[in-house]
Amino acid sequence: MKTLRKEAIKNLFVGFYNHFFRNCCIVCTLLLVLTFTSTVSAQVHKFTEEQMKDFTSLNPYGRFPDGRPMIPDEVLDTVRQMQIQVIEAIGTLTSHKYNNQFDGNWKTLIPGKKIMGRAVTVQFMPTRPDLEAGIQNVAKKNNYISVTKTNTIDMLQKNDLVVVDLFGKIEGGLPYVGDKLAYYIWKTTGTGLIVDGGIYYLETIARSGMQAFYRGTQIALSGQAIVSGVNIPIRIGSAVIMPGDLVIGDDDGILAIPPQFVSEVIKTTITNRRRDVWIKKAFDLGRFKSNEIYGSPKDPVLLKLFNDYKATGDPKFLPK
């Protein structure tokens, strides 16, 4: 009898312990979830570092502390020195089914001058009292300052290119920069800016040498808008742009190149430029019809020279 009683007490204690331990685990788990949720919800303006890495997982380069892809300066220098055109780079992207990376019909401060850099994305929205109050409340609860226009400018570093979704607004919108903030951006980044909306003091900005792509000029500074996102995916016209993309702009428009394709764009551009040099050299000789050369030579001997030149760039393979 005593043995049975001891066994019952033991089972009762084990059951109570298991129940208590299980409930503690549930409570701890809930606390962790609530803590994590609070941390994420505090980031109303941007990705967390983990989210940034998830959304840019194909990035082959390093990263900034917030997780934004960091295409190396030496790679950017190569693209800049090559003066790669939008039309030269877009084929690589479409071959990988990245069909929404381009947008055209821009105004530029300095006609003919290219622009390029690592994308820092900024998203604005028209003002709405409850949205603005919500942003302020979340900032206050989590003890940080809600992001303003000047905050986004102060985030910029050398070789960054700020790309601003100002929802295409010109009249009645908030101009992103005038001459002084534009000058700060120019001196900080060495690149310029792209604004899907209005800017002002155009002549003064242009005199600094900085390039800008924009939609129009706003003279009356009565518009209002609020920052709704920083370094998140944005849509600029027809182009989807992610933070850390290599963005290039020229007379054709702007193109956002994901980091994982930058090396391929460089290699393809080199090969295609050699192709063009070879074909034009053949035309210079005046001995061939266009259908004998254009695309690729039909003659096997010329075709070998053509392929060897594309592979090496050695002048000895040019047609003579």
NULO-405758 format. One record per residue: residue in three letters; x, y, z of N, C-alpha, C in turn. Coordinates in steps of 0.05 Angstrom, whole numbers, padded with zeros to 5 digits, always signed. Layout:
ALAXYZXYZXYZ
...
This chain:
MET+00017-00024+00000+00000+00000+00000+00017+00025+00000
LYS+00038+00025+00018+00056+00048+00020+00070+00052-00007
THR+00077+00030-00020+00090+00032-00046+00073+00046-00067
LEU+00047+00037-00067+00027+00049-00086+00023+00079-00080
ARG+00023+00086-00054+00019+00114-00047+00043+00131-00056
LYS+00067+00120-00052+00091+00134-00060+00091+00138-00091
GLU+00082+00117-00105+00082+00118-00134+00062+00139-00144
ALA+00039+00141-00130+00018+00161-00138+00028+00189-00133
ILE+00042+00193-00109+00053+00220-00103+00074+00228-00124
LYS+00090+00208-00131+00111+00213-00150+00100+00221-00177
ASN+00078+00206-00186+00066+00212-00212+00053+00240-00211
LEU+00040+00246-00188+00028+00272-00185+00048+00295-00187
PHE+00071+00291-00174+00093+00311-00175+00104+00315-00203
VAL+00109+00291-00217+00119+00292-00244+00100+00306-00263
GLY+00074+00300-00260+00054+00313-00276+00052+00343-00272
PHE+00054+00351-00246+00053+00379-00239+00078+00393-00251
TYR+00101+00381-00248+00126+00392-00258+00125+00396-00288
ASN+00115+00375-00302+00114+00376-00331+00095+00398-00340
HIS+00072+00400-00326+00052+00420-00333+00064+00448-00328
PHE+00077+00452-00306+00089+00478-00299+00111+00485-00319
PHE+00128+00465-00325+00150+00471-00344+00139+00478-00372
ARG+00119+00463-00380+00107+00468-00407+00095+00496-00408
ASN+00081+00504-00387+00069+00531-00387+00091+00552-00387
CYS+00112+00547-00372+00134+00567-00372+00146+00570-00400
CYS+00149+00548-00414+00159+00549-00441+00141+00565-00459
ILE+00115+00561-00456+00095+00576-00472+00097+00605-00466
VAL+00099+00612-00440+00100+00640-00433+00126+00653-00444
CYS+00148+00639-00441+00173+00649-00451+00172+00653-00482
THR+00160+00634-00495+00158+00636-00524+00141+00660-00532
LEU+00119+00664-00518+00102+00687-00524+00116+00713-00519
LEU+00132+00714-00497+00147+00738-00491+00167+00744-00513
LEU+00181+00722-00523+00200+00726-00545+00186+00736-00570
VAL+00162+00724-00576+00147+00733-00600+00139+00762-00598
LEU+00129+00769-00574+00120+00797-00570+00144+00816-00572
THR+00167+00808-00560+00191+00825-00562+00200+00828-00591
PHE+00200+00806-00605+00208+00807-00634+00189+00824-00650
THR+00163+00820-00645+00143+00835-00660+00146+00865-00654
SER+00151+00872-00629+00155+00900-00622+00179+00911-00637
THR+00201+00895-00638+00225+00905-00652+00220+00910-00681
VAL+00206+00891-00694+00200+00893-00723+00181+00917-00728
SER+00160+00919-00711+00141+00940-00716+00153+00968-00712
ALA+00175+00969-00696+00188+00995-00693+00201+01004-00719
GLN+00208+00985-00736+00221+00992-00761+00200+00998-00782
VAL+00184+01019-00778+00163+01025-00797+00174+01037-00823
HIS+00198+01046-00822+00209+01060-00845+00228+01043-00862
LYS+00237+01021-00852+00258+01006-00867+00258+00977-00860
PHE+00274+00961-00876+00278+00933-00869+00295+00931-00844
THR+00291+00909-00829+00311+00901-00810+00335+00890-00825
GLU+00357+00887-00812+00381+00875-00825+00375+00848-00836
GLU+00360+00832-00821+00353+00804-00830+00335+00805-00855
GLN+00315+00823-00855+00298+00826-00878+00313+00835-00902
MET+00331+00854-00899+00347+00864-00921+00363+00841-00934
LYS+00374+00824-00917+00389+00801-00928+00371+00781-00942
ASP+00347+00777-00931+00328+00759-00943+00320+00768-00971
PHE+00315+00794-00974+00305+00805-00999+00327+00810-01019
THR+00352+00809-01010+00375+00813-01029+00394+00789-01026
SER+00383+00765-01023+00399+00742-01016+00419+00734-01039
LEU+00415+00743-01063+00432+00736-01085+00456+00755-01088
ASN+00458+00775-01071+00480+00794-01071+00507+00779-01068
PRO+00526+00782-01086+00551+00768-01084+00573+00784-01070
TYR+00567+00809-01062+00587+00826-01050+00583+00829-01020
GLY+00597+00847-01008+00594+00853-00979+00568+00869-00974
ARG+00565+00877-00949+00541+00892-00941+00548+00915-00922
PHE+00531+00935-00922+00533+00956-00903+00522+00945-00876
PRO+00526+00959-00854+00517+00950-00828+00487+00944-00827
ASP+00471+00958-00843+00442+00953-00843+00434+00930-00861
GLY+00454+00918-00874+00448+00895-00892+00446+00903-00921
ARG+00446+00928-00928+00444+00937-00956+00469+00927-00972
PRO+00464+00915-00996+00487+00906-01012+00506+00928-01018
MET+00532+00922-01016+00553+00942-01020+00570+00933-01044
ILE+00562+00941-01068+00578+00936-01092+00605+00951-01087
PRO+00628+00938-01090+00653+00951-01084+00659+00976-01101
ASP+00673+00995-01090+00680+01019-01104+00695+01013-01130
GLU+00713+00993-01129+00729+00987-01153+00711+00977-01176
VAL+00690+00963-01169+00671+00954-01190+00656+00978-01201
LEU+00647+00996-01183+00634+01020-01192+00652+01037-01210
ASP+00678+01038-01203+00697+01053-01219+00699+01041-01247
THR+00698+01015-01248+00700+01002-01275+00676+01009-01292
VAL+00652+01008-01280+00628+01016-01294+00629+01045-01303
ARG+00639+01062-01285+00641+01091-01291+00661+01096-01314
GLN+00684+01083-01312+00704+01087-01333+00695+01076-01360
MET+00680+01055-01360+00670+01043-01385+00647+01059-01396
GLN+00635+01076-01379+00611+01092-01388+00590+01073-01400
ILE+00584+01052-01385+00564+01033-01395+00537+01046-01398
GLN+00525+01041-01421+00499+01054-01428+00476+01036-01419
VAL+00453+01048-01415+00429+01033-01407+00423+01012-01429
ILE+00425+01019-01454+00418+01001-01476+00437+00977-01477
GLU+00462+00981-01467+00482+00960-01467+00476+00940-01444
ALA+00465+00950-01422+00462+00933-01398+00435+00919-01397
ILE+00415+00929-01410+00388+00919-01406+00384+00891-01416
GLY+00399+00883-01437+00396+00856-01448+00403+00834-01428
THR+00423+00839-01411+00431+00819-01391+00407+00815-01372
LEU+00394+00836-01364+00372+00834-01345+00348+00819-01357
THR+00341+00826-01381+00318+00813-01393+00323+00784-01399
SER+00349+00777-01404+00355+00749-01408+00350+00732-01383
HIS+00351+00745-01360+00345+00732-01334+00316+00737-01325
LYS+00299+00748-01343+00271+00753-01338+00267+00776-01317
TYR+00286+00794-01316+00283+00818-01300+00274+00840-01320
ASN+00247+00841-01324+00236+00857-01345+00225+00884-01336
ASN+00228+00890-01310+00216+00915-01300+00237+00932-01286
GLN+00259+00936-01300+00282+00950-01288+00287+00978-01300
PHE+00272+00985-01321+00278+01009-01337+00255+01028-01335
ASP+00262+01054-01335+00241+01075-01338+00253+01098-01354
GLY+00238+01109-01373+00247+01130-01390+00232+01156-01386
ASN+00236+01175-01405+00222+01201-01405+00229+01218-01380
TRP+00255+01223-01377+00264+01239-01354+00274+01266-01364
LYS+00273+01286-01347+00288+01311-01351+00314+01308-01336
THR+00335+01321-01347+00361+01319-01334+00373+01347-01332
LEU+00388+01351-01311+00401+01378-01307+00422+01383-01328
ILE+00438+01363-01334+00460+01366-01352+00457+01346-01375
PRO+00446+01355-01398+00442+01336-01420+00467+01322-01428
GLY+00465+01296-01433+00488+01280-01442+00505+01269-01420
LYS+00502+01279-01395+00519+01269-01374+00505+01245-01360
LYS+00521+01223-01357+00510+01199-01344+00509+01202-01314
ILE+00494+01184-01302+00493+01182-01272+00494+01153-01265
MET+00507+01147-01242+00508+01119-01233+00516+01118-01203
GLY+00507+01097-01190+00514+01094-01162+00498+01071-01149
ARG+00504+01066-01124+00490+01045-01108+00464+01058-01098
ALA+00442+01045-01103+00416+01056-01096+00411+01058-01066
VAL+00404+01082-01057+00391+01086-01031+00362+01095-01038
THR+00343+01079-01030+00315+01084-01039+00300+01100-01017
VAL+00285+01119-01025+00269+01136-01007+00241+01137-01018
GLN+00221+01131-01002+00193+01131-01010+00178+01152-00995
PHE+00164+01169-01009+00146+01189-00998+00117+01181-01003
MET+00099+01191-00987+00070+01190-00992+00057+01217-00987
PRO+00035+01222-01000+00020+01247-00993+00012+01246-00964
THR+00010+01270-00952+00003+01271-00924-00025+01261-00919
ARG-00028+01248-00896-00054+01239-00886-00052+01239-00855
PRO-00069+01254-00842-00065+01259-00813-00062+01234-00796
ASP-00079+01213-00800-00076+01189-00783-00051+01173-00789
LEU-00042+01174-00815-00017+01160-00822+00006+01174-00809
GLU+00007+01201-00810+00028+01216-00798+00028+01213-00768
ALA+00004+01213-00756+00003+01209-00727+00013+01182-00719
GLY+00006+01161-00735+00015+01134-00729+00045+01132-00730
ILE+00058+01144-00750+00087+01144-00752+00099+01157-00727
GLN+00088+01180-00719+00099+01194-00696+00095+01178-00670
ASN+00072+01165-00668+00066+01149-00644+00085+01125-00641
VAL+00089+01111-00663+00107+01088-00663+00136+01097-00656
ALA+00144+01120-00667+00171+01130-00661+00173+01137-00632
LYS+00152+01149-00621+00153+01157-00592+00154+01133-00574
LYS+00137+01113-00580+00136+01089-00563+00163+01074-00563
ASN+00177+01074-00586+00202+01059-00589+00226+01076-00586
ASN+00222+01101-00577+00244+01119-00570+00264+01124-00593
TYR+00252+01130-00616+00269+01139-00638+00255+01162-00653
ILE+00269+01176-00669+00258+01199-00683+00249+01190-00710
SER+00224+01197-00717+00214+01189-00744+00231+01202-00766
VAL+00233+01188-00788+00251+01196-00809+00240+01220-00824
THR+00257+01239-00829+00250+01263-00845+00266+01263-00871
LYS+00260+01283-00888+00275+01286-00913+00305+01289-00908
THR+00312+01306-00889+00340+01311-00885+00354+01287-00872
ASN+00339+01271-00857+00351+01246-00846+00359+01228-00869
THR+00343+01226-00889+00349+01208-00912+00374+01218-00927
ILE+00378+01244-00928+00401+01255-00941+00426+01250-00924
ASP+00423+01252-00898+00447+01248-00880+00456+01219-00880
MET+00439+01200-00890+00447+01172-00891+00467+01166-00913
LEU+00469+01184-00933+00484+01179-00957+00514+01177-00952
GLN+00527+01160-00969+00556+01157-00968+00567+01160-00996
LYS+00593+01160-00998+00606+01161-01024+00596+01139-01042
ASN+00591+01146-01067+00581+01128-01088+00553+01118-01085
ASP+00538+01128-01064+00510+01123-01062+00495+01141-01083
LEU+00473+01131-01092+00455+01147-01110+00427+01146-01098
VAL+00417+01168-01088+00391+01169-01076+00370+01168-01098
VAL+00351+01150-01096+00329+01147-01115+00303+01151-01100
VAL+00289+01172-01107+00267+01182-01091+00240+01177-01105
ASP+00223+01162-01092+00195+01158-01101+00178+01181-01090
LEU+00175+01202-01105+00158+01224-01096+00131+01224-01112
PHE+00123+01199-01118+00098+01192-01132+00093+01210-01156
GLY+00114+01219-01170+00112+01234-01194+00101+01262-01191
LYS+00099+01271-01166+00086+01297-01160+00105+01320-01166
ILE+00094+01340-01179+00110+01364-01185+00096+01388-01171
GLU+00075+01398-01183+00060+01419-01170+00044+01407-01146
GLY+00046+01419-01123+00032+01410-01100+00046+01387-01085
GLY+00069+01379-01096+00085+01358-01082+00107+01372-01066
LEU+00122+01356-01052+00144+01367-01036+00170+01365-01052
PRO+00182+01387-01061+00207+01385-01076+00228+01372-01058
TYR+00242+01352-01067+00261+01337-01050+00285+01355-01043
VAL+00296+01369-01062+00319+01386-01056+00317+01412-01072
GLY+00331+01432-01061+00338+01456-01076+00368+01456-01079
ASP+00380+01480-01081+00408+01481-01087+00426+01473-01064
LYS+00419+01479-01039+00437+01474-01016+00438+01444-01009
LEU+00414+01431-01007+00414+01403-01001+00425+01386-01024
ALA+00420+01396-01049+00432+01382-01072+00462+01384-01071
TYR+00473+01407-01063+00502+01410-01061+00513+01391-01040
TYR+00499+01388-01018+00508+01369-00997+00509+01341-01009
ILE+00488+01333-01023+00488+01306-01035+00511+01303-01054
TRP+00516+01323-01071+00538+01322-01091+00565+01318-01077
LYS+00570+01334-01056+00596+01333-01043+00599+01307-01027
THR+00577+01296-01018+00578+01271-01001+00581+01246-01018
THR+00566+01245-01040+00565+01220-01056+00582+01221-01081
GLY+00585+01244-01093+00599+01246-01119+00582+01235-01142
THR+00556+01230-01138+00540+01218-01159+00518+01237-01169
GLY+00498+01243-01153+00475+01259-01161+00450+01249-01148
LEU+00427+01252-01162+00402+01242-01150+00382+01237-01172
ILE+00363+01219-01166+00340+01213-01184+00315+01218-01168
VAL+00297+01235-01177+00273+01242-01163+00249+01239-01181
ASP+00231+01221-01174+00206+01218-01188+00187+01239-01178
GLY+00193+01264-01184+00178+01286-01174+00193+01312-01180
GLY+00188+01333-01164+00199+01359-01170+00224+01366-01154
ILE+00241+01383-01166+00263+01396-01152+00262+01425-01161
TYR+00279+01442-01149+00279+01470-01156+00307+01481-01154
TYR+00311+01506-01162+00338+01518-01164+00355+01503-01184
LEU+00343+01496-01207+00357+01479-01226+00383+01491-01237
GLU+00382+01516-01244+00406+01528-01256+00429+01528-01236
THR+00423+01534-01211+00444+01535-01190+00455+01507-01185
ILE+00438+01487-01184+00447+01459-01180+00465+01451-01203
ALA+00457+01457-01228+00472+01448-01251+00500+01461-01252
ARG+00503+01485-01241+00529+01498-01241+00549+01483-01224
SER+00539+01468-01204+00558+01453-01187+00570+01429-01202
GLY+00558+01421-01224+00568+01398-01239+00553+01373-01233
MET+00534+01374-01214+00519+01350-01207+00497+01344-01227
GLN+00494+01319-01234+00472+01310-01251+00448+01302-01234
ALA+00424+01308-01244+00400+01299-01231+00379+01292-01253
PHE+00365+01270-01247+00343+01262-01264+00318+01269-01248
TYR+00298+01282-01260+00275+01291-01246+00251+01294-01265
ARG+00227+01298-01254+00203+01299-01271+00195+01328-01278
GLY+00202+01347-01261+00194+01374-01267+00203+01394-01246
THR+00197+01419-01251+00206+01441-01233+00183+01451-01217
GLN+00187+01454-01191+00167+01465-01174+00178+01491-01162
ILE+00164+01513-01167+00172+01539-01157+00159+01545-01130
ALA+00132+01541-01129+00118+01546-01104+00123+01523-01084
LEU+00133+01530-01060+00141+01509-01041+00119+01504-01021
SER+00095+01499-01031+00072+01495-01013+00064+01466-01009
GLY+00078+01448-01024+00070+01420-01022+00078+01406-00996
GLN+00065+01384-00991+00071+01368-00967+00072+01339-00974
ALA+00090+01324-00961+00092+01296-00964+00108+01285-00940
ILE+00105+01259-00934+00118+01248-00912+00135+01223-00921
VAL+00157+01219-00908+00173+01195-00913+00159+01171-00903
SER+00154+01152-00921+00140+01127-00913+00159+01103-00915
GLY+00182+01106-00926+00201+01083-00927+00229+01091-00935
VAL+00249+01079-00924+00277+01083-00931+00290+01056-00935
ASN+00304+01054-00958+00317+01028-00965+00298+01005-00964
ILE+00276+01008-00978+00256+00987-00983+00252+00986-01014
PRO+00239+00965-01024+00233+00964-01053+00215+00988-01060
ILE+00221+01001-01082+00204+01023-01092+00199+01020-01122
ARG+00178+01033-01131+00173+01033-01160+00176+01062-01170
ILE+00193+01065-01189+00198+01091-01202+00188+01089-01231
GLY+00165+01099-01237+00153+01095-01263+00149+01066-01268
SER+00163+01055-01287+00160+01026-01294+00182+01009-01281
ALA+00200+01022-01266+00224+01007-01256+00220+01000-01226
VAL+00226+00975-01220+00227+00965-01192+00255+00967-01182
ILE+00260+00982-01161+00287+00987-01152+00290+00977-01123
MET+00311+00962-01118+00317+00952-01091+00341+00967-01080
PRO+00342+00970-01054+00366+00983-01042+00391+00967-01049
GLY+00412+00981-01057+00437+00967-01064+00439+00961-01093
ASP+00418+00965-01109+00420+00961-01138+00441+00981-01149
LEU+00454+00973-01171+00469+00992-01186+00450+01006-01205
VAL+00446+01032-01202+00428+01047-01219+00445+01064-01237
ILE+00440+01062-01263+00453+01079-01283+00432+01094-01298
GLY+00439+01118-01307+00421+01135-01322+00435+01149-01345
ASP+00422+01151-01368+00433+01166-01391+00410+01177-01407
ASP+00415+01184-01432+00394+01197-01448+00370+01178-01453
ASP+00374+01152-01451+00352+01133-01455+00333+01132-01430
GLY+00345+01135-01406+00329+01133-01382+00346+01122-01359
ILE+00332+01110-01339+00347+01098-01317+00343+01068-01317
LEU+00362+01053-01306+00362+01024-01305+00373+01015-01278
ALA+00358+00998-01264+00367+00987-01239+00378+00959-01243
ILE+00403+00955-01237+00417+00929-01242+00421+00916-01214
PRO+00408+00893-01209+00413+00879-01184+00443+00871-01181
PRO+00454+00872-01157+00482+00866-01153+00492+00840-01166
GLN+00475+00820-01166+00483+00794-01176+00488+00794-01206
PHE+00480+00815-01221+00484+00816-01249+00505+00836-01258
VAL+00517+00851-01239+00535+00872-01247+00560+00861-01262
SER+00571+00840-01251+00595+00828-01264+00588+00819-01293
GLU+00565+00806-01296+00557+00796-01322+00553+00820-01342
VAL+00541+00841-01332+00537+00865-01349+00563+00876-01359
ILE+00583+00877-01341+00610+00887-01349+00622+00869-01371
LYS+00622+00843-01366+00633+00824-01385+00619+00824-01412
THR+00592+00825-01411+00576+00825-01435+00581+00851-01451
THR+00583+00873-01437+00588+00899-01451+00615+00898-01465
ILE+00636+00887-01452+00662+00885-01464+00661+00869-01490
THR+00648+00846-01488+00645+00828-01511+00630+00841-01534
ASN+00607+00854-01527+00591+00866-01548+00604+00890-01561
ARG+00620+00905-01545+00635+00927-01557+00656+00917-01576
ARG+00669+00895-01569+00689+00884-01588+00675+00874-01613
ARG+00652+00862-01610+00636+00854-01634+00631+00877-01652
ASP+00623+00900-01641+00616+00923-01657+00641+00935-01670
VAL+00663+00935-01656+00688+00945-01668+00696+00928-01692
TRP+00694+00901-01689+00702+00883-01711+00684+00887-01735
ILE+00658+00888-01731+00639+00891-01753+00643+00918-01768
LYS+00647+00939-01753+00651+00966-01766+00677+00967-01780
LYS+00698+00953-01769+00723+00952-01783+00720+00937-01810
ALA+00704+00916-01810+00699+00902-01835+00684+00919-01855
PHE+00665+00935-01846+00651+00953-01863+00669+00975-01874
ASP+00689+00983-01858+00708+01004-01866+00724+00995-01891
LEU+00728+00968-01894+00743+00958-01916+00728+00961-01943
GLY+00701+00963-01941+00686+00967-01965+00684+00943-01983
ARG+00691+00919-01974+00691+00895-01991+00667+00877-01985
PHE+00651+00883-01965+00630+00864-01957+00602+00877-01957
LYS+00583+00861-01964+00555+00869-01961+00547+00866-01932
SER+00527+00881-01924+00519+00880-01895+00511+00852-01887
ASN+00497+00837-01905+00487+00811-01897+00510+00790-01895
GLU+00534+00797-01904+00556+00779-01902+00570+00781-01874
ILE+00565+00804-01861+00579+00810-01836+00561+00814-01813
TYR+00539+00829-01817+00522+00837-01794+00511+00812-01779
GLY+00511+00814-01752+00504+00791-01735+00529+00776-01730
SER+00538+00761-01749+00564+00748-01748+00572+00740-01777
PRO+00598+00739-01783+00607+00734-01810+00598+00706-01820
LYS+00591+00704-01845+00583+00678-01857+00607+00661-01865
ASP+00628+00675-01873+00653+00660-01881+00666+00648-01857
PRO+00673+00622-01857+00685+00609-01834+00711+00621-01825
VAL+00728+00631-01843+00753+00643-01836+00749+00669-01821
LEU+00731+00685-01832+00724+00711-01819+00710+00706-01792
LEU+00694+00685-01790+00680+00679-01765+00699+00672-01743
LYS+00721+00657-01750+00741+00651-01730+00755+00676-01720
LEU+00762+00694-01739+00775+00719-01731+00756+00735-01713
PHE+00731+00735-01720+00710+00750-01706+00708+00739-01677
ASN+00706+00713-01673+00704+00701-01647+00729+00705-01630
ASP+00753+00703-01644+00778+00707-01629+00780+00735-01619
TYR+00771+00755-01636+00773+00782-01627+00754+00788-01604
LYS+00730+00777-01605+00711+00780-01583+00722+00769-01557
ALA+00737+00747-01559+00748+00734-01535+00772+00748-01524
THR+00788+00761-01541+00814+00771-01532+00816+00802-01535
GLY+00803+00813-01555+00808+00841-01561+00834+00847-01574
ASP+00848+00826-01583+00874+00829-01596+00871+00840-01624
PRO+00883+00863-01631+00880+00875-01657+00888+00857-01681
LYS+00905+00837-01675+00914+00820-01697+00891+00804-01709
PHE+00868+00803-01695+00845+00788-01705+00825+00805-01719
LEU+00830+00831-01722+00813+00849-01737+00815+00843-01767
PRO+00793+00847-01782+00794+00842-01811+00813+00862-01824
LYS+00827+00852-01845+00846+00869-01860+00841+00867-01890
